[in-house]
């Protein structure tokens, strides 16, 4: 029987930085943009990165991508949702 090696997806060069927001950070974000959590794009709780950062349903994840244009970083946000069966 062969051993399966665990791979840390967060260390892969093509995966941008992901930051799990606290409840306070999430509330400030929603208030700043005057939106509801369901207005954000969704990410499955079974996504390998969501699992790696410990995200659960209802959490918000900030994705920080390096930009090769006029700004240094571009931030994206994703709402964690349950996998539909």
C-alpha positions in Angstrom: 0.0 0.0 0.0 1.4 3.4 -1.0 1.4 6.4 1.3 -0.5 9.5 0.2 1.5 12.7 0.7 -0.4 15.7 1.9 0.2 18.8 -0.2 -0.2 22.3 1.2 -2.1 24.1 -1.5 -1.3 27.4 0.1 2.3 27.0 -0.8 1.7 26.5 -4.5 3.0 29.4 -6.7 -0.3 29.8 -8.5 -2.5 30.0 -5.4 -2.8 33.7 -4.2 -2.7 34.5 -0.5 -6.0 33.8 1.4 -6.9 35.4 4.7 -9.9 34.2 6.7 -11.6 37.4 8.0 -12.7 37.6 11.7 -16.4 38.3 12.4 -15.5 42.0 13.1 -13.5 42.3 9.8 -16.4 40.7 8.0 -18.9 43.1 9.5 -16.8 46.1 8.6 -16.4 44.9 5.0 -20.2 44.5 4.6 -20.9 47.9 6.2 -18.2 49.6 4.0 -19.7 48.3 0.8 -23.4 48.3 2.1 -23.9 44.7 1.0 -25.0 41.4 2.5 -22.8 38.4 2.7 -24.8 36.7 0.0 -23.9 39.5 -2.4 -20.3 38.2 -2.5 -19.1 35.5 -4.9 -19.3 32.0 -3.4 -16.6 29.5 -2.6 -17.4 26.0 -1.5 -16.5 24.9 2.0 -15.0 21.8 0.2 -12.6 23.9 -1.8 -9.0 22.8 -1.0 -8.0 26.4 0.0 -11.1 26.9 2.2 -10.2 23.6 4.0 -6.6 24.7 4.3 -7.5 28.1 6.0 -10.2 26.5 8.1 -13.2 28.4 6.5 -16.7 27.3 7.4 -20.1 28.1 6.0 -20.8 31.9 6.4 -17.2 32.9 6.7 -15.6 35.5 4.4 -12.2 34.9 2.8 -10.0 37.7 1.5 -7.9 36.8 -1.5 -4.9 38.9 -2.1 -3.4 38.8 -5.6 -0.2 40.4 -6.8 -1.0 42.9 -9.6 1.4 43.5 -12.5 -0.3 46.7 -13.5 -0.8 50.0 -11.6 -1.5 48.7 -8.1 0.5 46.4 -5.9 -2.3 44.1 -4.7 -5.9 43.4 -5.7 -8.3 42.1 -3.1 -11.2 39.8 -3.7 -13.6 38.4 -1.3 -15.5 35.1 -1.2 -18.4 33.9 0.9 -18.1 30.3 2.1 -21.1 28.1 1.3 -22.1 24.5 1.8 -21.6 22.1 -1.0 -25.0 21.4 -2.7 -25.8 17.7 -2.9 
